[in-house]
Amino acid sequence: MVHMISKFCRISDAAKANIDDMRGYGVPTSKILGYMAGVVEEYYLLGLKKKDAYNYIDHMRQDKVANGDSNTAIVYLEGKAAVDPMSMARYNVTKDGMLASIFWADGPCRVDYQYFGDVVTFDSTYKKNKYQHPLVIFSRSNNHKQTTIFGFGLVLDETIDSYTWMLEVMCNKYPSVVVTDGDDAMIAAVKKMFPEATHRLCAWHLQKNVTSNGGEQMFREIFCKWLYADMEVDDFELEWEEASEEFGLHEKYWAN
């Protein structure tokens, strides 16, 4: 059972060779492990953990495509654009000739933007990819209150220049309202590209900020009401002042 101790977790060369051979014939990972366990009669006699085997296979898969995945993505997206004239794929490169940012939108996305693009949500909080590059999503709700996607992009970094390039590529129609999170570079890019547009902060991010910082359940409930209620400015400011006194918000940095 020593292989269950983290310090001794490793896959033997024989096990790697066995896995590689069966992967070459298209055998699924679960079947590979099942076969290997059958040979030694029990899973615990394999000498490795299932997680280690899955990690090894994932690592080998990434090694095979890591040096060509940028070109593969570009060729794929440009191929989609060639099939659908309404689709669009754009990218730029760094001074060293490396892929910097990439944007894509299919035909339905671009049609939806023409109909519903007066309001655009510009979000880059997602980084669930192995490169940790921000994934930008342009979206809003349509006339059926369904989320509608206008386009996607991966940006090199969270700078004004990267966001400006993305907005230039995306927006062949100027929106009237742009909704973002509180990122300073994103806000600056929006002001640069759409000086006439109204900028608003995303309600979800505001609510998350209050939830993570405000310990009082009662205040969180009041804040949610403020976010979604139809209130006059004077009424809101009066209630805010009352809540600030009740919950001591004047002394809290995040509330000022």
ChimeraX commands (.cxc) that place a marker at each C-alpha (Angstrom):
marker #1 position 0.00,0.00,0.00 radius 0.5
marker #1 position 3.06,2.28,-0.02 radius 0.5
marker #1 position 1.99,3.77,-3.38 radius 0.5
marker #1 position -0.96,5.40,-1.57 radius 0.5
marker #1 position 1.48,7.69,0.27 radius 0.5
marker #1 position 1.94,10.94,-1.66 radius 0.5
marker #1 position 5.73,10.84,-1.38 radius 0.5
marker #1 position 5.84,7.49,-3.18 radius 0.5
marker #1 position 3.14,8.14,-5.82 radius 0.5
marker #1 position 4.61,7.20,-9.18 radius 0.5
marker #1 position 3.79,5.10,-12.22 radius 0.5
marker #1 position 6.28,2.41,-13.17 radius 0.5
marker #1 position 7.81,2.34,-16.67 radius 0.5
marker #1 position 6.05,-0.95,-17.32 radius 0.5
marker #1 position 2.66,0.55,-16.39 radius 0.5
marker #1 position 3.35,3.59,-18.60 radius 0.5
marker #1 position 4.23,1.36,-21.54 radius 0.5
marker #1 position 1.06,-0.66,-20.97 radius 0.5
marker #1 position -1.08,2.49,-20.86 radius 0.5
marker #1 position 0.59,4.00,-23.94 radius 0.5
marker #1 position 0.09,0.81,-25.99 radius 0.5
marker #1 position -3.62,0.56,-25.21 radius 0.5
marker #1 position -4.17,4.30,-25.67 radius 0.5
marker #1 position -2.63,3.91,-29.12 radius 0.5
marker #1 position -5.44,1.51,-30.01 radius 0.5
marker #1 position -8.10,3.88,-28.70 radius 0.5
marker #1 position -8.90,1.99,-25.49 radius 0.5
marker #1 position -10.64,4.30,-22.94 radius 0.5
marker #1 position -8.79,5.04,-19.70 radius 0.5
marker #1 position -11.38,3.27,-17.53 radius 0.5
marker #1 position -11.05,0.11,-19.63 radius 0.5
marker #1 position -7.25,0.30,-19.42 radius 0.5
marker #1 position -7.31,0.48,-15.64 radius 0.5
marker #1 position -9.93,-2.26,-15.48 radius 0.5
marker #1 position -7.77,-4.56,-17.60 radius 0.5
marker #1 position -4.63,-3.83,-15.57 radius 0.5
marker #1 position -6.51,-4.43,-12.32 radius 0.5
marker #1 position -7.84,-7.72,-13.73 radius 0.5
marker #1 position -4.32,-8.91,-14.50 radius 0.5
marker #1 position -3.20,-8.38,-10.87 radius 0.5
marker #1 position -6.66,-9.38,-9.57 radius 0.5
marker #1 position -7.35,-6.25,-7.47 radius 0.5
marker #1 position -7.17,-2.46,-7.96 radius 0.5
marker #1 position -5.13,-1.97,-4.80 radius 0.5
marker #1 position -2.44,-4.27,-6.22 radius 0.5
marker #1 position -1.88,-2.06,-9.28 radius 0.5
marker #1 position 0.83,-0.08,-7.51 radius 0.5
marker #1 position -0.69,3.23,-8.61 radius 0.5
marker #1 position -3.74,5.36,-7.93 radius 0.5
marker #1 position -6.40,5.93,-10.56 radius 0.5
marker #1 position -5.84,9.69,-10.29 radius 0.5
marker #1 position -2.15,9.25,-11.13 radius 0.5
marker #1 position -3.02,7.27,-14.25 radius 0.5
marker #1 position -5.52,9.89,-15.43 radius 0.5
marker #1 position -2.99,12.66,-14.76 radius 0.5
marker #1 position -0.32,10.80,-16.73 radius 0.5
marker #1 position -2.61,10.31,-19.72 radius 0.5
marker #1 position -3.72,13.96,-19.64 radius 0.5
marker #1 position -0.08,15.10,-19.48 radius 0.5
marker #1 position 0.86,12.94,-22.48 radius 0.5
marker #1 position -2.13,14.29,-24.45 radius 0.5
marker #1 position -1.10,17.89,-23.76 radius 0.5
marker #1 position 2.51,17.20,-24.75 radius 0.5
marker #1 position 1.37,16.02,-28.16 radius 0.5
marker #1 position -0.54,19.22,-28.98 radius 0.5
marker #1 position 1.16,21.91,-26.87 radius 0.5
marker #1 position 3.49,23.13,-29.61 radius 0.5
marker #1 position 0.82,23.27,-32.28 radius 0.5
marker #1 position -2.41,24.05,-30.48 radius 0.5
marker #1 position -2.38,27.77,-31.38 radius 0.5
marker #1 position -2.14,27.01,-35.09 radius 0.5
marker #1 position -4.72,24.24,-34.75 radius 0.5
marker #1 position -7.20,26.63,-33.11 radius 0.5
marker #1 position -6.69,29.26,-35.82 radius 0.5
marker #1 position -7.05,26.76,-38.66 radius 0.5
marker #1 position -10.19,25.33,-37.07 radius 0.5
marker #1 position -11.86,28.72,-36.55 radius 0.5
marker #1 position -10.92,30.00,-39.99 radius 0.5
marker #1 position -12.30,26.76,-41.45 radius 0.5
marker #1 position -15.61,27.38,-39.67 radius 0.5
marker #1 position -15.65,30.93,-41.07 radius 0.5
marker #1 position -15.03,29.59,-44.58 radius 0.5
marker #1 position -18.05,27.29,-44.31 radius 0.5
marker #1 position -20.32,29.95,-42.76 radius 0.5
marker #1 position -19.80,33.39,-44.35 radius 0.5
marker #1 position -21.47,34.98,-41.32 radius 0.5
marker #1 position -18.90,33.50,-38.92 radius 0.5
marker #1 position -15.83,35.50,-37.95 radius 0.5
marker #1 position -12.43,34.62,-36.51 radius 0.5
marker #1 position -9.75,37.22,-35.76 radius 0.5
marker #1 position -6.42,37.10,-33.96 radius 0.5
marker #1 position -3.30,39.16,-33.41 radius 0.5
marker #1 position 0.28,38.29,-32.53 radius 0.5
marker #1 position 3.01,39.58,-30.26 radius 0.5
marker #1 position 6.27,41.17,-31.47 radius 0.5
marker #1 position 7.83,37.72,-31.27 radius 0.5
marker #1 position 5.21,36.28,-33.60 radius 0.5
marker #1 position 3.38,34.38,-30.86 radius 0.5
marker #1 position -0.40,34.25,-30.65 radius 0.5
marker #1 position -1.64,37.09,-28.43 radius 0.5
marker #1 position -5.44,37.37,-28.50 radius 0.5
marker #1 position -8.10,35.57,-30.49 radius 0.5
marker #1 position -11.80,36.27,-31.08 radius 0.5
marker #1 position -14.55,34.23,-32.70 radius 0.5
marker #1 position -18.30,34.46,-33.32 radius 0.5
marker #1 position -20.55,32.28,-35.46 radius 0.5
marker #1 position -23.38,33.44,-37.72 radius 0.5
marker #1 position -26.23,33.26,-35.17 radius 0.5
marker #1 position -24.11,35.19,-32.64 radius 0.5
marker #1 position -23.54,38.02,-35.10 radius 0.5
marker #1 position -27.20,38.13,-36.12 radius 0.5
marker #1 position -28.25,38.30,-32.46 radius 0.5
marker #1 position -25.82,41.17,-31.94 radius 0.5
marker #1 position -27.51,43.20,-34.65 radius 0.5
marker #1 position -30.89,42.70,-32.95 radius 0.5
marker #1 position -29.93,42.89,-29.27 radius 0.5
marker #1 position -26.54,44.61,-29.25 radius 0.5
marker #1 position -27.81,47.89,-27.82 radius 0.5
marker #1 position -26.79,46.48,-24.41 radius 0.5
marker #1 position -23.61,44.40,-24.07 radius 0.5
marker #1 position -22.21,42.58,-21.07 radius 0.5
marker #1 position -18.43,42.44,-21.28 radius 0.5
marker #1 position -17.11,39.81,-18.87 radius 0.5
marker #1 position -13.61,38.36,-18.45 radius 0.5
marker #1 position -13.77,36.66,-15.06 radius 0.5
marker #1 position -13.36,33.15,-16.49 radius 0.5
marker #1 position -9.87,31.65,-16.59 radius 0.5
marker #1 position -10.67,27.95,-16.69 radius 0.5
marker #1 position -8.02,27.01,-19.25 radius 0.5
marker #1 position -4.50,25.66,-18.95 radius 0.5
marker #1 position -2.97,28.95,-20.12 radius 0.5
marker #1 position -4.80,31.00,-17.48 radius 0.5
marker #1 position -5.67,33.59,-20.14 radius 0.5
marker #1 position -8.87,35.55,-19.52 radius 0.5
marker #1 position -11.83,34.27,-21.51 radius 0.5
marker #1 position -13.94,37.21,-22.66 radius 0.5
marker #1 position -17.65,36.65,-23.23 radius 0.5
marker #1 position -19.95,39.22,-24.87 radius 0.5
marker #1 position -23.59,38.60,-23.99 radius 0.5
marker #1 position -26.95,39.97,-22.88 radius 0.5
marker #1 position -30.59,38.86,-22.59 radius 0.5
marker #1 position -32.83,38.70,-25.65 radius 0.5
marker #1 position -36.54,39.58,-25.86 radius 0.5
marker #1 position -37.41,36.24,-24.21 radius 0.5
marker #1 position -35.07,36.98,-21.27 radius 0.5
marker #1 position -32.73,34.23,-22.44 radius 0.5
marker #1 position -28.97,34.68,-22.30 radius 0.5
marker #1 position -27.66,35.45,-25.77 radius 0.5
marker #1 position -23.97,35.13,-26.64 radius 0.5
marker #1 position -22.49,37.60,-29.13 radius 0.5
marker #1 position -18.92,36.31,-29.24 radius 0.5
marker #1 position -15.95,34.88,-27.37 radius 0.5
marker #1 position -12.30,35.73,-27.07 radius 0.5
marker #1 position -9.07,34.84,-25.29 radius 0.5
marker #1 position -6.93,37.87,-24.45 radius 0.5
marker #1 position -3.20,37.83,-23.79 radius 0.5
marker #1 position -3.48,39.88,-20.62 radius 0.5
marker #1 position -5.86,42.14,-18.73 radius 0.5
marker #1 position -4.61,45.44,-20.17 radius 0.5
marker #1 position -6.30,48.38,-21.87 radius 0.5
marker #1 position -4.69,47.52,-25.21 radius 0.5
marker #1 position -5.88,43.89,-25.13 radius 0.5
marker #1 position -9.44,44.86,-24.24 radius 0.5
marker #1 position -9.46,47.68,-26.79 radius 0.5
marker #1 position -8.43,45.27,-29.56 radius 0.5
marker #1 position -11.20,42.89,-28.54 radius 0.5
marker #1 position -13.83,45.62,-28.58 radius 0.5
marker #1 position -12.67,46.91,-31.98 radius 0.5
marker #1 position -13.02,43.43,-33.47 radius 0.5
marker #1 position -16.32,42.63,-31.79 radius 0.5
marker #1 position -18.37,45.78,-32.09 radius 0.5
marker #1 position -19.28,46.74,-35.66 radius 0.5
marker #1 position -22.33,48.30,-34.02 radius 0.5
marker #1 position -21.89,50.67,-31.09 radius 0.5
marker #1 position -23.88,49.67,-27.99 radius 0.5
marker #1 position -25.81,52.17,-25.90 radius 0.5
marker #1 position -25.05,50.47,-22.58 radius 0.5
marker #1 position -22.01,48.39,-21.60 radius 0.5
marker #1 position -22.02,46.31,-18.42 radius 0.5
marker #1 position -18.70,45.15,-16.93 radius 0.5
marker #1 position -17.19,44.07,-13.64 radius 0.5
marker #1 position -15.01,46.51,-11.72 radius 0.5
marker #1 position -11.78,45.90,-13.68 radius 0.5
marker #1 position -10.05,49.26,-14.24 radius 0.5
marker #1 position -8.45,48.31,-17.58 radius 0.5
marker #1 position -11.77,47.05,-18.93 radius 0.5
marker #1 position -13.58,50.21,-17.87 radius 0.5
marker #1 position -10.88,52.38,-19.47 radius 0.5
marker #1 position -11.13,50.41,-22.75 radius 0.5
marker #1 position -14.92,50.82,-22.80 radius 0.5
marker #1 position -14.65,54.58,-22.24 radius 0.5
marker #1 position -12.04,54.82,-25.01 radius 0.5
marker #1 position -14.07,52.85,-27.54 radius 0.5
marker #1 position -17.59,53.97,-26.61 radius 0.5
marker #1 position -17.38,57.43,-25.06 radius 0.5
marker #1 position -21.10,58.00,-25.63 radius 0.5
marker #1 position -22.23,54.70,-24.11 radius 0.5
marker #1 position -23.54,54.40,-20.57 radius 0.5
marker #1 position -21.34,52.20,-18.40 radius 0.5
marker #1 position -22.74,50.12,-15.55 radius 0.5
marker #1 position -21.24,47.62,-13.12 radius 0.5
marker #1 position -22.52,44.05,-13.17 radius 0.5
marker #1 position -25.11,43.42,-10.45 radius 0.5
marker #1 position -23.81,39.88,-9.91 radius 0.5
marker #1 position -20.32,41.14,-9.08 radius 0.5
marker #1 position -21.70,43.83,-6.78 radius 0.5
marker #1 position -23.82,41.27,-4.98 radius 0.5
marker #1 position -20.86,38.89,-4.69 radius 0.5
marker #1 position -18.75,41.69,-3.22 radius 0.5
marker #1 position -21.37,42.43,-0.59 radius 0.5
marker #1 position -21.87,38.74,0.18 radius 0.5
marker #1 position -18.15,38.17,0.72 radius 0.5
marker #1 position -17.60,41.35,2.76 radius 0.5
marker #1 position -20.88,41.96,4.54 radius 0.5
marker #1 position -21.41,39.61,7.44 radius 0.5
marker #1 position -24.94,40.81,8.27 radius 0.5
marker #1 position -27.61,38.71,6.58 radius 0.5
marker #1 position -30.18,41.48,6.98 radius 0.5
marker #1 position -27.97,43.97,5.10 radius 0.5
marker #1 position -27.39,41.50,2.26 radius 0.5
marker #1 position -31.15,41.12,1.86 radius 0.5
marker #1 position -31.64,44.90,1.79 radius 0.5
marker #1 position -28.84,45.28,-0.76 radius 0.5
marker #1 position -30.41,42.68,-3.07 radius 0.5
marker #1 position -33.66,44.63,-2.88 radius 0.5
marker #1 position -31.83,47.81,-3.88 radius 0.5
marker #1 position -30.22,46.10,-6.85 radius 0.5
marker #1 position -33.41,44.90,-8.45 radius 0.5
marker #1 position -36.04,47.35,-7.19 radius 0.5
marker #1 position -37.37,50.27,-9.21 radius 0.5
marker #1 position -36.40,53.12,-6.87 radius 0.5
marker #1 position -35.93,56.85,-7.13 radius 0.5
marker #1 position -32.41,58.11,-6.41 radius 0.5
marker #1 position -33.54,60.13,-3.39 radius 0.5
marker #1 position -35.30,57.09,-1.89 radius 0.5
marker #1 position -32.21,54.93,-2.35 radius 0.5
marker #1 position -29.87,57.49,-0.81 radius 0.5
marker #1 position -32.16,57.84,2.20 radius 0.5
marker #1 position -32.30,54.07,2.75 radius 0.5
marker #1 position -28.53,53.77,2.20 radius 0.5
marker #1 position -27.85,56.36,4.89 radius 0.5
marker #1 position -30.15,54.58,7.32 radius 0.5
marker #1 position -28.52,51.20,6.59 radius 0.5
marker #1 position -25.05,52.72,6.91 radius 0.5
marker #1 position -25.87,53.95,10.39 radius 0.5
marker #1 position -27.52,50.68,11.43 radius 0.5
marker #1 position -24.73,48.38,10.19 radius 0.5
marker #1 position -21.75,50.68,10.70 radius 0.5
marker #1 position -20.86,50.86,7.01 radius 0.5
marker #1 position -19.11,54.24,7.34 radius 0.5
marker #1 position -16.25,52.42,9.07 radius 0.5
marker #1 position -15.85,49.73,6.40 radius 0.5
marker #1 position -13.51,50.34,3.47 radius 0.5
marker #1 position -15.38,48.17,0.95 radius 0.5
marker #1 position -18.62,50.13,1.44 radius 0.5
marker #1 position -17.11,53.57,0.75 radius 0.5
marker link #1:1,2 radius 0.2
marker link #1:2,3 radius 0.2
marker link #1:3,4 radius 0.2
marker link #1:4,5 radius 0.2
marker link #1:5,6 radius 0.2
marker link #1:6,7 radius 0.2
marker link #1:7,8 radius 0.2
marker link #1:8,9 radius 0.2
marker link #1:9,10 radius 0.2
marker link #1:10,11 radius 0.2
marker link #1:11,12 radius 0.2
marker link #1:12,13 radius 0.2
marker link #1:13,14 radius 0.2
marker link #1:14,15 radius 0.2
marker link #1:15,16 radius 0.2
marker link #1:16,17 radius 0.2
marker link #1:17,18 radius 0.2
marker link #1:18,19 radius 0.2
marker link #1:19,20 radius 0.2
marker link #1:20,21 radius 0.2
marker link #1:21,22 radius 0.2
marker link #1:22,23 radius 0.2
marker link #1:23,24 radius 0.2
marker link #1:24,25 radius 0.2
marker link #1:25,26 radius 0.2
marker link #1:26,27 radius 0.2
marker link #1:27,28 radius 0.2
marker link #1:28,29 radius 0.2
marker link #1:29,30 radius 0.2
marker link #1:30,31 radius 0.2
marker link #1:31,32 radius 0.2
marker link #1:32,33 radius 0.2
marker link #1:33,34 radius 0.2
marker link #1:34,35 radius 0.2
marker link #1:35,36 radius 0.2
marker link #1:36,37 radius 0.2
marker link #1:37,38 radius 0.2
marker link #1:38,39 radius 0.2
marker link #1:39,40 radius 0.2
marker link #1:40,41 radius 0.2
marker link #1:41,42 radius 0.2
marker link #1:42,43 radius 0.2
marker link #1:43,44 radius 0.2
marker link #1:44,45 radius 0.2
marker link #1:45,46 radius 0.2
marker link #1:46,47 radius 0.2
marker link #1:47,48 radius 0.2
marker link #1:48,49 radius 0.2
marker link #1:49,50 radius 0.2
marker link #1:50,51 radius 0.2
marker link #1:51,52 radius 0.2
marker link #1:52,53 radius 0.2
marker link #1:53,54 radius 0.2
marker link #1:54,55 radius 0.2
marker link #1:55,56 radius 0.2
marker link #1:56,57 radius 0.2
marker link #1:57,58 radius 0.2
marker link #1:58,59 radius 0.2
marker link #1:59,60 radius 0.2
marker link #1:60,61 radius 0.2
marker link #1:61,62 radius 0.2
marker link #1:62,63 radius 0.2
marker link #1:63,64 radius 0.2
marker link #1:64,65 radius 0.2
marker link #1:65,66 radius 0.2
marker link #1:66,67 radius 0.2
marker link #1:67,68 radius 0.2
marker link #1:68,69 radius 0.2
marker link #1:69,70 radius 0.2
marker link #1:70,71 radius 0.2
marker link #1:71,72 radius 0.2
marker link #1:72,73 radius 0.2
marker link #1:73,74 radius 0.2
marker link #1:74,75 radius 0.2
marker link #1:75,76 radius 0.2
marker link #1:76,77 radius 0.2
marker link #1:77,78 radius 0.2
marker link #1:78,79 radius 0.2
marker link #1:79,80 radius 0.2
marker link #1:80,81 radius 0.2
marker link #1:81,82 radius 0.2
marker link #1:82,83 radius 0.2
marker link #1:83,84 radius 0.2
marker link #1:84,85 radius 0.2
marker link #1:85,86 radius 0.2
marker link #1:86,87 radius 0.2
marker link #1:87,88 radius 0.2
marker link #1:88,89 radius 0.2
marker link #1:89,90 radius 0.2
marker link #1:90,91 radius 0.2
marker link #1:91,92 radius 0.2
marker link #1:92,93 radius 0.2
marker link #1:93,94 radius 0.2
marker link #1:94,95 radius 0.2
marker link #1:95,96 radius 0.2
marker link #1:96,97 radius 0.2
marker link #1:97,98 radius 0.2
marker link #1:98,99 radius 0.2
marker link #1:99,100 radius 0.2
marker link #1:100,101 radius 0.2
marker link #1:101,102 radius 0.2
marker link #1:102,103 radius 0.2
marker link #1:103,104 radius 0.2
marker link #1:104,105 radius 0.2
marker link #1:105,106 radius 0.2
marker link #1:106,107 radius 0.2
marker link #1:107,108 radius 0.2
marker link #1:108,109 radius 0.2
marker link #1:109,110 radius 0.2
marker link #1:110,111 radius 0.2
marker link #1:111,112 radius 0.2
marker link #1:112,113 radius 0.2
marker link #1:113,114 radius 0.2
marker link #1:114,115 radius 0.2
marker link #1:115,116 radius 0.2
marker link #1:116,117 radius 0.2
marker link #1:117,118 radius 0.2
marker link #1:118,119 radius 0.2
marker link #1:119,120 radius 0.2
marker link #1:120,121 radius 0.2
marker link #1:121,122 radius 0.2
marker link #1:122,123 radius 0.2
marker link #1:123,124 radius 0.2
marker link #1:124,125 radius 0.2
marker link #1:125,126 radius 0.2
marker link #1:126,127 radius 0.2
marker link #1:127,128 radius 0.2
marker link #1:128,129 radius 0.2
marker link #1:129,130 radius 0.2
marker link #1:130,131 radius 0.2
marker link #1:131,132 radius 0.2
marker link #1:132,133 radius 0.2
marker link #1:133,134 radius 0.2
marker link #1:134,135 radius 0.2
marker link #1:135,136 radius 0.2
marker link #1:136,137 radius 0.2
marker link #1:137,138 radius 0.2
marker link #1:138,139 radius 0.2
marker link #1:139,140 radius 0.2
marker link #1:140,141 radius 0.2
marker link #1:141,142 radius 0.2
marker link #1:142,143 radius 0.2
marker link #1:143,144 radius 0.2
marker link #1:144,145 radius 0.2
marker link #1:145,146 radius 0.2
marker link #1:146,147 radius 0.2
marker link #1:147,148 radius 0.2
marker link #1:148,149 radius 0.2
marker link #1:149,150 radius 0.2
marker link #1:150,151 radius 0.2
marker link #1:151,152 radius 0.2
marker link #1:152,153 radius 0.2
marker link #1:153,154 radius 0.2
marker link #1:154,155 radius 0.2
marker link #1:155,156 radius 0.2
marker link #1:156,157 radius 0.2
marker link #1:157,158 radius 0.2
marker link #1:158,159 radius 0.2
marker link #1:159,160 radius 0.2
marker link #1:160,161 radius 0.2
marker link #1:161,162 radius 0.2
marker link #1:162,163 radius 0.2
marker link #1:163,164 radius 0.2
marker link #1:164,165 radius 0.2
marker link #1:165,166 radius 0.2
marker link #1:166,167 radius 0.2
marker link #1:167,168 radius 0.2
marker link #1:168,169 radius 0.2
marker link #1:169,170 radius 0.2
marker link #1:170,171 radius 0.2
marker link #1:171,172 radius 0.2
marker link #1:172,173 radius 0.2
marker link #1:173,174 radius 0.2
marker link #1:174,175 radius 0.2
marker link #1:175,176 radius 0.2
marker link #1:176,177 radius 0.2
marker link #1:177,178 radius 0.2
marker link #1:178,179 radius 0.2
marker link #1:179,180 radius 0.2
marker link #1:180,181 radius 0.2
marker link #1:181,182 radius 0.2
marker link #1:182,183 radius 0.2
marker link #1:183,184 radius 0.2
marker link #1:184,185 radius 0.2
marker link #1:185,186 radius 0.2
marker link #1:186,187 radius 0.2
marker link #1:187,188 radius 0.2
marker link #1:188,189 radius 0.2
marker link #1:189,190 radius 0.2
marker link #1:190,191 radius 0.2
marker link #1:191,192 radius 0.2
marker link #1:192,193 radius 0.2
marker link #1:193,194 radius 0.2
marker link #1:194,195 radius 0.2
marker link #1:195,196 radius 0.2
marker link #1:196,197 radius 0.2
marker link #1:197,198 radius 0.2
marker link #1:198,199 radius 0.2
marker link #1:199,200 radius 0.2
marker link #1:200,201 radius 0.2
marker link #1:201,202 radius 0.2
marker link #1:202,203 radius 0.2
marker link #1:203,204 radius 0.2
marker link #1:204,205 radius 0.2
marker link #1:205,206 radius 0.2
marker link #1:206,207 radius 0.2
marker link #1:207,208 radius 0.2
marker link #1:208,209 radius 0.2
marker link #1:209,210 radius 0.2
marker link #1:210,211 radius 0.2
marker link #1:211,212 radius 0.2
marker link #1:212,213 radius 0.2
marker link #1:213,214 radius 0.2
marker link #1:214,215 radius 0.2
marker link #1:215,216 radius 0.2
marker link #1:216,217 radius 0.2
marker link #1:217,218 radius 0.2
marker link #1:218,219 radius 0.2
marker link #1:219,220 radius 0.2
marker link #1:220,221 radius 0.2
marker link #1:221,222 radius 0.2
marker link #1:222,223 radius 0.2
marker link #1:223,224 radius 0.2
marker link #1:224,225 radius 0.2
marker link #1:225,226 radius 0.2
marker link #1:226,227 radius 0.2
marker link #1:227,228 radius 0.2
marker link #1:228,229 radius 0.2
marker link #1:229,230 radius 0.2
marker link #1:230,231 radius 0.2
marker link #1:231,232 radius 0.2
marker link #1:232,233 radius 0.2
marker link #1:233,234 radius 0.2
marker link #1:234,235 radius 0.2
marker link #1:235,236 radius 0.2
marker link #1:236,237 radius 0.2
marker link #1:237,238 radius 0.2
marker link #1:238,239 radius 0.2
marker link #1:239,240 radius 0.2
marker link #1:240,241 radius 0.2
marker link #1:241,242 radius 0.2
marker link #1:242,243 radius 0.2
marker link #1:243,244 radius 0.2
marker link #1:244,245 radius 0.2
marker link #1:245,246 radius 0.2
marker link #1:246,247 radius 0.2
marker link #1:247,248 radius 0.2
marker link #1:248,249 radius 0.2
marker link #1:249,250 radius 0.2
marker link #1:250,251 radius 0.2
marker link #1:251,252 radius 0.2
marker link #1:252,253 radius 0.2
marker link #1:253,254 radius 0.2
marker link #1:254,255 radius 0.2
marker link #1:255,256 radius 0.2
view
